Amino acid sequence: MRYAIYVPNFGSSLGDPSVLVSLAVAAEEAGWDGFFLWDHVVRPGESVLADVWVTLGAVAARTSSIRLGPMVTSLGRRRPWKVALEASTLQRLSGGRLVLGVGAGVPDDFVPFGERVSRAAALSEGVALLRALLSGGPVEHHGEIFDVSGVRFAPVEVPVWVGGVWPRSIPFRAAEHAAGVVPATFAGAELAVISPADAAALKAAFVASGGPADCDVAIWGGGELRGAVREYEEAGVTWMFTDGGALELEGLRAFVAAGPPRSGA
């Protein structure tokens, strides 16, 4: 099991990129395995947001071992070729520590700007295009949403995790192009902790959708899951995320400094 701090990119404190970088540095020093950021352009009621890719570049420059990445970036909003260039650059800057989370995105990041693209379709088509761009080969892609001709980027290996809501009635989108899955489970409008049994069913559904049998499964829950680490490991969960937005800044700093739980805790 690996453990990560999962932090929003908005608000009076967490919208400050220098604060986010300091948290990432502290997380690495305390032995956390990953530091991941939400990726939003607009957040209702908030005017202070940090651009995720600029912030992660600073995180990569100030750390040396911790995994990092956006969880998750919308390929309908940022466009696959821009994400490919950003991911390639950050992977080289970080020495191979980037994990790229992608998803459909939320309406708040689309509607205010007049975007009308199908977010789900952009994810499905966008991941395939993203992987082609990162492969190093010449890209000719003529899809329903994206059209790319005569483009060739340098080859860079970037693990892609696909986001999705669980439970779901359709297969996981783009699973065949992914190395992992980042599910979101809700109780009403709030994130909820998934059970070990549901985590096992989720992994089976992801693999049945075309994902690799040895895929990463990253779930949210943090401290609430400490007493059941072994059960989650047996269910196939490989990462546990702690929601850094659930605490005030000083409480979050103390939580990060205390370090992650470990297997058997």
C-alpha positions as CSV (number, residue, x, y, z in Angstrom):
1,M,0.0,0.0,0.0
2,R,1.1,3.5,-0.8
3,Y,-0.2,6.7,0.8
4,A,-0.8,10.1,-0.6
5,I,-1.9,13.6,0.3
6,Y,-4.7,14.7,-1.9
7,V,-5.1,18.5,-1.9
8,P,-7.6,21.0,-3.6
9,N,-6.1,23.8,-5.7
10,F,-8.4,26.5,-4.5
11,G,-9.2,28.7,-1.4
12,S,-7.4,31.4,0.6
13,S,-4.7,28.9,1.7
14,L,-4.7,26.0,-0.7
15,G,-5.1,28.3,-3.7
16,D,-1.6,29.7,-2.9
17,P,1.0,27.7,-4.9
18,S,3.7,28.4,-2.3
19,V,1.6,26.8,0.3
20,L,1.0,23.7,-1.9
21,V,4.7,23.4,-2.6
22,S,5.6,23.6,1.1
23,L,3.1,20.9,1.9
24,A,4.6,18.7,-0.8
25,V,8.1,19.2,0.6
26,A,6.8,18.4,4.1
27,A,5.0,15.3,2.8
28,E,8.2,13.9,1.2
29,E,10.2,14.6,4.4
30,A,7.6,12.8,6.5
31,G,7.6,9.7,4.2
32,W,4.4,10.0,2.2
33,D,4.5,8.3,-1.1
34,G,2.5,10.8,-3.2
35,F,1.3,14.4,-3.4
36,F,-1.7,14.9,-5.8
37,L,-3.7,18.0,-6.6
38,W,-7.2,18.6,-7.7
39,D,-7.4,20.3,-11.1
40,H,-10.0,23.0,-11.5
41,V,-10.2,26.3,-13.4
42,V,-13.4,27.5,-11.7
43,R,-14.8,26.7,-8.2
44,P,-18.1,28.1,-7.1
45,G,-17.6,30.6,-4.3
46,E,-13.8,30.7,-4.7
47,S,-11.8,33.3,-6.6
48,V,-8.3,32.1,-5.7
49,L,-7.1,29.1,-7.6
50,A,-3.6,27.8,-8.4
51,D,-2.8,26.4,-11.8
52,V,-2.0,22.7,-11.2
53,W,0.7,22.3,-13.8
54,V,2.6,25.4,-12.8
55,T,2.4,24.3,-9.2
56,L,3.5,20.8,-9.9
57,G,6.5,22.1,-11.8
58,A,7.6,23.9,-8.6
59,V,6.8,20.7,-6.6
60,A,9.0,18.6,-8.9
61,A,11.9,21.1,-8.6
62,R,11.7,21.1,-4.8
63,T,11.3,17.4,-4.2
64,S,13.2,14.3,-5.3
65,S,11.3,11.1,-4.5
66,I,7.6,11.7,-3.9
67,R,5.1,10.8,-6.7
68,L,3.1,13.7,-7.9
69,G,0.3,14.6,-10.4
70,P,-3.1,16.0,-11.1
71,M,-6.1,14.0,-9.9
72,V,-7.8,14.5,-12.3
73,T,-7.3,16.6,-15.5
74,S,-10.1,16.9,-17.9
75,L,-9.0,16.1,-21.5
76,G,-12.1,17.9,-22.9
77,R,-11.0,21.1,-21.2
78,R,-7.2,21.1,-21.4
79,R,-6.9,19.3,-24.8
80,P,-4.8,16.1,-25.2
81,W,-1.9,17.7,-27.0
82,K,-1.5,20.4,-24.4
83,V,-1.7,17.8,-21.6
84,A,0.8,15.6,-23.5
85,L,3.3,18.4,-23.7
86,E,2.8,19.3,-20.0
87,A,3.0,15.7,-18.9
88,S,6.1,15.1,-21.0
89,T,7.8,18.2,-19.6
90,L,6.9,17.4,-16.0
91,Q,7.9,13.8,-16.3
92,R,11.4,14.8,-17.4
93,L,11.6,17.5,-14.8
94,S,10.6,15.2,-12.0
95,G,12.8,12.3,-13.0
96,G,9.9,10.0,-13.8
97,R,7.7,10.7,-10.8
98,L,4.5,11.9,-12.6
99,V,1.3,10.0,-12.4
100,L,-1.3,11.5,-14.7
101,G,-4.9,11.3,-13.6
102,V,-7.5,12.0,-16.3
103,G,-11.2,12.3,-16.2
104,A,-14.3,13.7,-17.8
105,G,-14.3,16.9,-15.6
106,V,-17.2,18.8,-14.1
107,P,-19.6,21.3,-15.6
108,D,-18.3,24.2,-13.5
109,D,-15.0,24.2,-15.6
110,F,-16.9,24.1,-18.9
111,V,-20.2,26.0,-18.8
112,P,-18.9,29.5,-17.9
113,F,-16.6,29.5,-21.0
114,G,-19.3,28.3,-23.5
115,E,-17.7,24.8,-23.9
116,R,-20.1,22.3,-25.5
117,V,-17.9,19.3,-25.9
118,S,-19.1,16.0,-24.6
119,R,-16.9,15.5,-21.5
120,A,-17.3,11.7,-21.5
121,A,-16.6,11.3,-25.2
122,A,-13.6,13.7,-24.9
123,L,-12.2,11.4,-22.2
124,S,-12.6,8.2,-24.2
125,E,-11.1,9.6,-27.4
126,G,-8.7,11.9,-25.6
127,V,-6.8,9.2,-23.7
128,A,-6.1,7.2,-26.8
129,L,-4.8,10.4,-28.5
130,L,-2.8,11.3,-25.4
131,R,-1.1,7.9,-25.3
132,A,-0.3,8.1,-29.1
133,L,1.3,11.6,-28.6
134,L,3.4,10.3,-25.7
135,S,4.5,7.2,-27.6
136,G,7.0,9.0,-29.8
137,G,5.5,7.9,-33.1
138,P,3.9,10.0,-35.8
139,V,0.3,10.8,-34.9
140,E,-2.6,10.8,-37.4
141,H,-5.8,11.0,-35.5
142,H,-9.1,12.0,-37.0
143,G,-11.9,11.4,-34.5
144,E,-15.3,12.8,-33.7
145,I,-13.9,15.5,-31.3
146,F,-10.1,15.8,-32.0
147,D,-8.2,16.0,-35.2
148,V,-4.4,15.8,-35.3
149,S,-2.2,15.4,-38.3
150,G,1.5,15.0,-38.8
151,V,2.5,15.5,-35.1
152,R,5.4,13.8,-33.4
153,F,6.5,14.3,-29.8
154,A,9.5,12.7,-28.1
155,P,8.7,9.4,-26.4
156,V,8.0,9.7,-22.7
157,E,6.5,7.0,-20.4
158,V,3.7,8.4,-18.3
159,P,1.4,6.2,-16.2
160,V,-2.3,7.2,-16.7
161,W,-5.0,6.7,-14.1
162,V,-8.6,7.1,-15.3
163,G,-11.1,8.7,-13.0
164,G,-14.7,7.5,-12.8
165,V,-17.7,7.4,-10.4
166,W,-18.5,4.1,-8.6
167,P,-20.8,2.3,-8.7
168,R,-21.5,2.6,-12.5
169,S,-23.7,0.9,-15.0
170,I,-21.3,1.2,-18.0
171,P,-17.7,0.0,-18.4
172,F,-14.9,2.3,-17.3
173,R,-14.0,4.6,-20.2
174,A,-10.5,4.3,-21.7
175,A,-9.6,1.5,-19.3
176,E,-7.6,-0.2,-22.1
177,H,-5.2,2.8,-22.2
178,A,-4.8,3.2,-18.5
179,A,-2.4,1.8,-15.8
180,G,-4.8,2.5,-13.0
181,V,-8.2,3.8,-11.8
182,V,-9.2,6.6,-9.4
183,P,-12.8,6.1,-8.4
184,A,-15.1,8.6,-6.8
185,T,-17.9,7.3,-4.5
186,F,-20.5,9.7,-3.2
187,A,-23.0,9.9,-0.4
188,G,-25.2,12.6,-1.7
189,A,-22.9,15.4,-2.8
190,E,-20.1,14.4,-0.5
191,L,-17.2,12.0,-1.2
192,A,-17.7,8.7,0.6
193,V,-15.4,5.9,1.7
194,I,-15.6,2.8,-0.5
195,S,-15.7,-0.6,1.3
196,P,-13.1,-3.4,0.7
197,A,-15.8,-5.5,-1.0
198,D,-16.8,-2.7,-3.3
199,A,-13.1,-1.9,-4.0
200,A,-12.6,-5.5,-5.2
201,A,-15.7,-5.3,-7.4
202,L,-14.5,-2.0,-8.8
203,K,-11.1,-3.5,-9.7
204,A,-12.8,-6.4,-11.4
205,A,-15.0,-4.1,-13.4
206,F,-12.0,-2.0,-14.5
207,V,-10.1,-5.1,-15.6
208,A,-13.2,-6.4,-17.4
209,S,-13.4,-3.0,-19.2
210,G,-9.9,-3.5,-20.6
211,G,-7.7,-2.4,-17.8
212,P,-4.5,-4.4,-16.9
213,A,-4.8,-7.1,-14.2
214,D,-2.0,-5.5,-12.3
215,C,-3.6,-2.0,-12.3
216,D,-3.2,0.5,-9.6
217,V,-6.4,1.2,-7.6
218,A,-6.4,4.5,-5.7
219,I,-9.2,5.2,-3.2
220,W,-10.1,8.2,-1.0
221,G,-10.4,7.8,2.7
222,G,-7.1,8.5,4.4
223,G,-7.2,8.2,8.2
224,E,-10.7,6.6,8.1
225,L,-9.1,3.5,6.5
226,R,-6.2,3.0,8.8
227,G,-7.8,0.1,10.6
228,A,-8.5,-1.8,7.5
229,V,-5.4,-1.5,5.4
230,R,-4.9,-5.3,5.1
231,E,-8.5,-5.8,3.8
232,Y,-8.0,-3.1,1.2
233,E,-4.7,-4.6,0.1
234,E,-6.4,-8.0,-0.3
235,A,-9.1,-6.2,-2.4
236,G,-6.4,-4.9,-4.8
237,V,-6.2,-1.3,-3.6
238,T,-2.6,0.0,-4.1
239,W,-3.0,3.7,-3.0
240,M,-4.9,5.5,-0.2
241,F,-5.6,9.2,-0.6
242,T,-6.1,11.5,2.4
243,D,-8.3,14.5,1.6
244,G,-6.1,17.5,2.5
245,G,-9.1,19.9,2.0
246,A,-10.9,18.4,5.0
247,L,-8.6,20.2,7.5
248,E,-7.6,23.8,8.2
249,L,-4.1,24.6,7.0
250,E,-2.3,24.2,10.4
251,G,-4.2,21.0,11.1
252,L,-3.2,19.7,7.6
253,R,0.5,20.6,8.2
254,A,0.4,18.7,11.5
255,F,-1.3,15.7,9.8
256,V,1.3,15.7,7.0
257,A,4.2,16.0,9.4
258,A,2.9,12.9,11.4
259,G,3.6,10.7,8.3
260,P,1.5,8.0,6.7
261,P,0.1,4.8,8.2
262,R,1.7,1.6,7.1
263,S,0.5,-1.9,6.3
264,G,-0.9,-3.7,9.3
265,A,-1.7,-0.4,11.1
